[in-house]
Amino acid sequence: MCAEKKPSPASGKETFEVELKKLEKLVESLESGDISLDELVAKYEEGMRLLKSCQKSLEAAELRIEQLGKRGEESEG
């Protein structure tokens, strides 16, 4: 079950998968230890932004799944 969130061309938002890959690469670069303190702080800030965006996407998906489950229960009863 892999529902992909389509980006809206007007908003410029990226898909969950793209943001997650960026976050993973960012974490790898932080773990390498080969960056300056200024870069570390900037990447940490970007990582937090990506993390919040991914969490919002997951929450929206969970809500949709709950709503679909409720619809399914209503149609059975």
Buried (B, 14 or more C-beta within 10 A) or exposed (E): EEEEBEEEEEEEBBEBEBBBEBBEEBBEBBEEEEEEEEEEEEBEEEBEEBBEBBEEBEEEEEEEEEEEEEEEEEEEE
